[in-house]
Amino acid sequence: MIFKKKKVILHFLNYSPRIYSGLDRFNLVLSFELQKKGYTSVFIFIDKIIQKDIERDIIKSGSKVEILKINKNKIDTIKDLFHLIKKYRPAAVHAHFETAIKTILAFMCFCFRIDYFVTTHSLITDLSFNEFKLKYGLSGLLKFKFHLRLLLFFSKISFCVSNAIRNQYVEFCGVNSKKLQKIYLGVKINSEIPNKIQQRIKLNLPLDKFLIINVSAIEKIKGIDILIKSARILRNTHNLNNFLIIHVGGLRSEDNFDIEYAKTLKTLQKEMLDGSDNFIWLGKRSDIFDILSACDIYVHPSRLEGISVAIMEACAAHLPVVGSRVGGIPEIIHDDINGILFEPDNEIQLADALNKLITNEELRNRLASNAFTLIKENWDMEKQVKKLVEAYNL
C-alpha cells in the first residue's frame, strides 16, 4: 500500500516531557524553519505532556501535537503507529528515543516508502565494547549489533548529537556508514550580557557569594552527589565558605530508582554540609537563562552524557564551565580555553577546579569570554536547525 504523501513531517519524540528541555526549544525553531518550506510538523509524545507550556507553544507555532499511548501490548502500539502514518501520510518521519518504536517505524517507513530519520541522543550504553560482551555474551552483542545495523539500513540518515555517540555507534555496529551523521543541537544566542546584580536581586539570590549552578535532571548519571561532596572539600580543604551551589531541575521520572536517589542526595547534603548553607534546590524552572545570568560558574558533573544543552546554555550566558570528561562534553568544553575538565566521579578534582575559578577572577573572565565566543561560532541554534532541514533534503 503506497499513498500520496502530504507535506507533513512526523516527529516521534517518544517521551513524556516533564521540563521544557533544550530539545523542545530546538524543535520549535525547527517547526518554523520547516513552515518556510511549506511543511507542517506533527510532534508525537508518549502517554501525556506534563509540561503544558510545550504543547501550548507547539500549537501556537502552527504545528500539531499527538499523544501515543504505549502502556498496551505491541499489537496495539503497531496499530496506533499505523493509524498516525495513515492519518498524516507524511513525506518524512523522524524518530527519537524509545528503541522499540524506532524499530517498528523503520519497517513501516520502508513499506510505505517514507523517508526515515532517527536520532541517537545519548551514549547507547555506559559499557565499553569488551564490558558489554562480557556482561551479555556473544549472543547479546550480536543481537545489539544487528539492531543498530537494522536502524542504519532502514534510515535515510541516522543522526548522532555528538562525535562521542557516533564513535560508539560505529564501534558497536561495526559499520562506518556515511548515513551515520553527527548533527549538534544548539542554543539561542543573546549577545547582551545581563546585569548580574539586577538578576540576583530579581531572583532573591545572595549578592555577597560566588554562585555555582548546575542544571540537570535528578538522576544518578548526572553526578549531583559528586557536586555535594566537592562542596564539602571546598569548605574543609580549601577553607572557602563564600559560595552557594544552586541546583535547578526535577526528577527525570517517577521511577523508584530516581526517587531513592533524590532522597540520598538530601541525606548527603545534611551529613556533609550541615543542611543548605552552601547548597540549595530551586526545582524545575522556566527562567533558566535568568538564573544562569545571575551566577558566576556553571558545573556539570555527569557520569554519562551524550551532549549537554545545559552546558551550551551556560556558555551562552557568559559563564565559565567545569565539566566531567565524559561523552560529548569535551566537544563543547576545551580544557583551560573555555572551561575546565575533570575526571568523572572525582570530587577532589572538581573541588580543585571550582577553587581555581573562585579565587582567580582573571581566569574566570577569560574562560567566560571564550565560552561565549565558541558557543556563538559553533552551537547557534538557528544554524544547526538549518543544517538539519538541509539534511532532510525536502
C-alpha positions as CSV (number, residue, x, y, z in Angstrom):
1,M,0.0,0.0,0.0
2,I,1.6,3.2,-1.2
3,F,-0.3,6.5,-0.6
4,K,0.1,10.0,-1.9
5,K,2.3,11.9,0.6
6,K,1.5,15.2,2.1
7,K,3.9,18.0,3.1
8,V,4.0,16.8,6.7
9,I,6.9,15.7,8.9
10,L,6.1,13.4,11.8
11,H,8.5,13.9,14.7
12,F,8.2,10.9,17.1
13,L,9.8,12.4,20.1
14,N,8.8,9.4,22.2
15,Y,9.0,10.9,25.7
16,S,6.7,12.5,28.2
17,P,8.1,16.0,28.7
18,R,8.4,17.0,32.4
19,I,10.5,20.0,31.7
20,Y,11.0,22.5,28.9
21,S,14.2,21.0,27.5
22,G,16.7,22.2,25.0
23,L,15.4,19.7,22.5
24,D,11.9,21.1,22.9
25,R,13.2,24.6,22.2
26,F,15.2,23.3,19.2
27,N,12.1,21.6,17.8
28,L,10.1,24.9,17.9
29,V,12.7,26.6,15.8
30,L,12.7,23.6,13.5
31,S,8.9,23.8,13.2
32,F,9.2,27.5,12.0
33,E,12.0,26.6,9.5
34,L,10.0,23.7,8.0
35,Q,7.0,26.0,7.6
36,K,9.1,28.3,5.4
37,K,9.3,25.3,3.0
38,G,5.6,24.6,3.3
39,Y,5.8,21.7,5.6
40,T,3.6,21.1,8.7
41,S,5.3,19.4,11.7
42,V,3.4,17.0,14.0
43,F,5.2,16.3,17.3
44,I,4.3,13.0,18.9
45,F,4.8,12.4,22.6
46,I,4.3,9.4,24.8
47,D,1.3,8.9,27.3
48,K,1.0,12.6,28.4
49,I,2.5,16.0,28.3
50,I,3.3,17.0,31.9
51,Q,4.9,20.4,30.9
52,K,1.9,22.0,29.3
53,D,3.8,25.1,28.1
54,I,5.4,22.8,25.4
55,E,2.0,21.8,24.0
56,R,0.8,25.4,24.1
57,D,3.9,26.7,22.2
58,I,3.8,23.9,19.6
59,I,0.2,24.6,18.7
60,K,0.9,28.4,18.8
61,S,3.7,27.9,16.3
62,G,1.3,26.3,13.8
63,S,2.4,22.7,14.4
64,K,0.3,19.8,15.8
65,V,0.6,17.5,18.8
66,E,-0.3,13.9,19.1
67,I,-0.1,11.6,22.1
68,L,0.9,7.9,21.7
69,K,-0.2,5.6,24.4
70,I,2.4,2.8,24.9
71,N,1.0,1.1,28.0
72,K,-0.5,-1.5,25.7
73,N,0.5,-4.7,24.0
74,K,2.8,-4.5,21.0
75,I,0.0,-5.2,18.5
76,D,-2.0,-2.2,19.8
77,T,1.1,0.0,19.6
78,I,1.7,-1.1,16.0
79,K,-1.9,-0.3,15.1
80,D,-1.6,3.2,16.7
81,L,1.6,3.9,14.8
82,F,0.0,2.7,11.5
83,H,-3.0,5.0,12.3
84,L,-0.8,8.0,12.6
85,I,1.1,7.2,9.4
86,K,-2.2,6.7,7.5
87,K,-3.8,9.8,9.1
88,Y,-1.0,12.2,8.1
89,R,0.6,10.5,5.1
90,P,4.0,12.2,5.9
91,A,6.8,12.9,3.5
92,A,9.2,12.1,6.3
93,V,9.3,10.6,9.7
94,H,12.0,11.5,12.3
95,A,12.2,9.3,15.4
96,H,13.9,10.0,18.7
97,F,14.5,7.9,21.9
98,E,12.3,4.7,22.6
99,T,14.1,1.9,20.7
100,A,11.1,-0.3,20.1
101,I,9.1,2.4,18.4
102,K,12.1,3.4,16.3
103,T,12.3,-0.2,15.1
104,I,8.6,-0.5,14.3
105,L,8.7,2.8,12.4
106,A,11.7,1.7,10.4
107,F,9.7,-1.2,8.9
108,M,6.6,0.9,8.3
109,C,8.5,3.7,6.6
110,F,10.2,1.1,4.4
111,C,6.9,-0.4,3.4
112,F,5.3,2.9,2.6
113,R,8.5,4.4,1.0
114,I,8.6,7.2,3.5
115,D,12.0,8.9,4.2
116,Y,13.0,7.8,7.6
117,F,15.4,9.6,10.0
118,V,16.5,8.6,13.5
119,T,18.5,10.5,16.1
120,T,20.5,9.0,18.9
121,H,20.7,11.5,21.8
122,S,22.7,9.6,24.4
123,L,25.5,7.1,24.6
124,I,24.0,3.8,23.6
125,T,25.5,2.1,26.6
126,D,27.7,3.0,29.6
127,L,29.7,-0.1,29.0
128,S,32.8,-0.5,26.8
129,F,32.7,-2.9,24.0
130,N,34.5,-5.6,26.0
131,E,32.5,-5.0,29.1
132,F,29.3,-5.3,27.1
133,K,30.4,-8.6,25.6
134,L,31.4,-9.9,29.0
135,K,28.1,-8.9,30.6
136,Y,25.7,-10.0,27.8
137,G,27.8,-12.7,26.0
138,L,28.5,-13.0,22.3
139,S,24.8,-13.6,21.5
140,G,23.8,-10.4,23.3
141,L,26.5,-8.5,21.5
142,L,25.4,-9.8,18.1
143,K,21.7,-9.1,18.8
144,F,22.6,-5.5,19.8
145,K,24.8,-5.1,16.7
146,F,22.0,-6.4,14.4
147,H,19.6,-3.9,15.9
148,L,21.9,-1.0,15.3
149,R,22.6,-2.1,11.7
150,L,18.9,-2.6,11.1
151,L,18.1,1.0,12.1
152,L,21.0,2.2,10.0
153,F,19.9,0.2,7.0
154,F,16.3,1.4,7.0
155,S,17.0,5.1,7.8
156,K,17.9,7.7,5.2
157,I,20.2,9.3,7.8
158,S,20.9,8.2,11.3
159,F,21.9,11.3,13.3
160,C,24.1,11.4,16.4
161,V,24.1,14.5,18.5
162,S,27.9,14.3,19.2
163,N,31.0,12.7,17.9
164,A,31.2,10.6,21.0
165,I,27.9,9.0,20.3
166,R,28.8,8.4,16.6
167,N,32.1,6.8,17.5
168,Q,30.4,4.4,19.9
169,Y,27.7,3.6,17.4
170,V,30.4,2.7,14.8
171,E,32.2,0.6,17.4
172,F,29.2,-1.5,18.3
173,C,27.6,-1.5,14.9
174,G,30.8,-2.4,13.1
175,V,29.9,-0.2,10.2
176,N,31.3,3.3,9.5
177,S,28.5,4.4,7.2
178,K,28.1,7.8,5.6
179,K,24.4,7.6,6.6
180,L,25.6,7.9,10.2
181,Q,26.0,11.7,10.6
182,K,26.8,14.0,13.5
183,I,24.4,16.9,13.9
184,Y,24.6,19.1,17.0
185,L,21.7,20.7,18.8
186,G,22.2,24.4,19.7
187,V,21.0,27.3,21.8
188,K,19.7,30.7,21.1
189,I,22.5,33.3,21.3
190,N,21.9,36.7,23.1
191,S,24.9,38.9,22.8
192,E,23.8,41.2,25.5
193,I,25.2,40.4,28.9
194,P,22.5,40.8,31.6
195,N,23.4,42.7,34.8
196,K,24.4,40.1,37.3
197,I,23.4,42.2,40.4
198,Q,20.0,43.0,39.0
199,Q,19.3,39.4,38.2
200,R,20.3,38.4,41.8
201,I,18.0,41.0,43.3
202,K,15.2,39.9,41.0
203,L,15.6,36.2,41.9
204,N,16.3,36.9,45.6
205,L,19.8,35.3,45.5
206,P,22.7,36.5,47.7
207,L,24.8,39.3,46.5
208,D,27.9,38.5,48.5
209,K,28.6,34.9,47.4
210,F,30.0,33.1,44.4
211,L,27.1,31.4,42.8
212,I,27.8,28.0,41.2
213,I,25.0,26.5,39.2
214,N,24.1,23.0,37.9
215,V,21.0,22.4,35.7
216,S,20.1,18.7,35.4
217,A,17.5,16.1,36.0
218,I,17.8,14.4,39.4
219,E,19.2,11.0,38.4
220,K,22.4,9.2,39.3
221,I,24.1,9.6,35.9
222,K,24.1,13.4,36.4
223,G,26.5,13.1,39.3
224,I,24.8,15.6,41.7
225,D,26.2,13.6,44.7
226,I,29.7,14.3,43.4
227,L,28.9,18.0,43.4
228,I,27.7,17.9,47.1
229,K,30.9,16.0,48.0
230,S,33.0,18.6,46.3
231,A,31.2,21.4,48.2
232,R,32.4,19.8,51.4
233,I,36.0,19.7,50.1
234,L,35.8,23.4,49.2
235,R,34.8,24.2,52.8
236,N,37.1,21.8,54.7
237,T,40.2,21.6,52.5
238,H,40.2,24.9,50.6
239,N,38.7,26.8,53.6
240,L,36.1,28.5,51.4
241,N,32.6,29.3,52.6
242,N,31.7,32.3,50.4
243,F,29.9,30.2,47.8
244,L,26.4,28.8,47.1
245,I,25.8,25.9,44.8
246,I,22.4,26.1,43.1
247,H,20.7,23.1,41.6
248,V,17.9,23.6,39.0
249,G,15.8,20.6,37.8
250,G,13.5,17.9,39.0
251,L,13.1,14.2,38.8
252,R,13.7,12.6,35.4
253,S,10.9,10.1,36.1
254,E,8.8,8.7,38.9
255,D,10.9,5.6,38.8
256,N,11.7,4.3,42.3
257,F,15.5,4.4,41.5
258,D,15.3,8.2,40.8
259,I,13.1,8.8,43.8
260,E,15.6,6.9,46.1
261,Y,18.5,8.8,44.6
262,A,16.7,12.1,45.4
263,K,16.4,11.0,49.0
264,T,20.0,10.0,49.1
265,L,21.0,13.5,47.9
266,K,19.1,15.2,50.6
267,T,20.7,12.9,53.2
268,L,24.1,13.5,51.8
269,Q,23.6,17.3,51.8
270,K,22.5,17.2,55.5
271,E,25.5,15.0,56.5
272,M,28.2,16.8,54.5
273,L,27.0,20.4,54.5
274,D,25.0,20.7,57.7
275,G,21.9,21.5,55.7
276,S,21.7,24.0,52.9
277,D,24.1,26.9,53.8
278,N,26.1,26.1,50.7
279,F,23.6,24.2,48.6
280,I,20.0,25.0,47.6
281,W,17.4,23.3,45.4
282,L,15.4,25.5,43.1
283,G,13.5,22.7,41.4
284,K,12.0,22.9,37.9
285,R,12.2,26.4,36.5
286,S,11.3,28.0,33.2
287,D,13.6,31.1,33.8
288,I,16.9,29.2,33.3
289,F,18.7,31.9,31.4
290,D,17.8,34.5,34.1
291,I,19.2,32.2,36.8
292,L,22.4,31.4,34.8
293,S,22.9,35.1,34.2
294,A,22.9,35.6,38.0
295,C,25.7,33.1,38.6
296,D,29.4,33.0,38.3
297,I,30.3,29.4,37.4
298,Y,28.5,26.5,35.8
299,V,29.3,23.0,36.8
300,H,28.2,19.7,35.1
301,P,29.5,16.6,36.9
302,S,27.8,13.9,34.8
303,R,28.9,10.3,34.8
304,L,27.4,9.8,31.3
305,E,26.5,12.4,28.7
306,G,25.9,12.3,25.0
307,I,25.9,16.0,24.7
308,S,24.7,18.8,27.1
309,V,22.5,21.6,26.0
310,A,22.7,22.9,29.6
311,I,26.4,23.5,29.1
312,M,25.7,25.3,25.8
313,E,23.1,27.5,27.6
314,A,25.7,28.3,30.3
315,C,28.3,29.3,27.7
316,A,25.6,31.5,26.0
317,A,25.1,33.2,29.4
318,H,28.8,34.1,29.5
319,L,29.8,31.5,32.2
320,P,33.0,29.5,32.6
321,V,32.2,25.8,32.8
322,V,33.6,23.0,34.9
323,G,32.6,19.7,33.3
324,S,33.4,16.0,33.6
325,R,35.5,14.4,30.8
326,V,32.8,12.1,29.5
327,G,30.8,11.6,26.3
328,G,30.3,14.7,24.2
329,I,31.2,17.2,27.0
330,P,34.8,17.7,25.7
331,E,33.4,18.6,22.3
332,I,31.9,21.7,23.9
333,I,34.4,22.4,26.7
334,H,38.1,22.7,25.9
335,D,40.3,22.5,28.9
336,D,41.7,25.8,30.1
337,I,40.3,27.5,27.0
338,N,36.6,28.0,27.8
339,G,36.3,25.8,30.9
340,I,37.9,23.1,33.0
341,L,37.5,19.4,32.6
342,F,37.8,16.8,35.4
343,E,37.6,13.1,35.6
344,P,34.1,11.7,36.3
345,D,33.4,10.6,39.9
346,N,36.4,12.6,41.1
347,E,35.1,15.1,43.7
348,I,38.6,16.2,44.6
349,Q,39.4,17.3,41.0
350,L,36.0,19.0,40.8
351,A,36.6,20.9,44.1
352,D,40.1,21.9,42.9
353,A,38.7,23.3,39.6
354,L,36.0,25.2,41.4
355,N,38.5,26.6,43.9
356,K,40.7,27.7,41.0
357,L,37.9,29.6,39.4
358,I,36.6,31.2,42.6
359,T,40.0,32.5,43.6
360,N,41.1,33.7,40.2
361,E,38.9,36.5,38.7
362,E,41.1,36.9,35.6
363,L,40.8,33.2,34.8
364,R,37.0,33.3,35.2
365,N,36.7,36.2,32.9
366,R,38.9,34.7,30.2
367,L,37.2,31.4,30.2
368,A,33.7,33.0,30.2
369,S,34.6,35.2,27.3
370,N,36.0,32.3,25.3
371,A,32.9,30.2,26.2
372,F,30.6,32.7,24.7
373,T,32.7,33.2,21.6
374,L,32.9,29.4,20.9
375,I,29.3,28.8,21.5
376,K,28.3,31.6,19.2
377,E,30.5,30.2,16.4
378,N,29.7,26.5,16.7
379,W,26.4,26.0,18.6
380,D,24.0,28.6,17.3
381,M,20.5,27.0,17.3
382,E,19.3,28.6,14.1
383,K,22.4,27.5,12.2
384,Q,22.0,23.9,13.5
385,V,18.3,23.8,12.6
386,K,19.1,24.9,9.0
387,K,21.7,22.1,8.8
388,L,19.0,19.6,9.9
389,V,16.5,20.9,7.4
390,E,19.1,20.7,4.7
391,A,19.8,17.1,5.6
392,Y,16.1,16.3,5.2
393,N,16.5,17.3,1.5
394,L,12.8,18.1,1.2
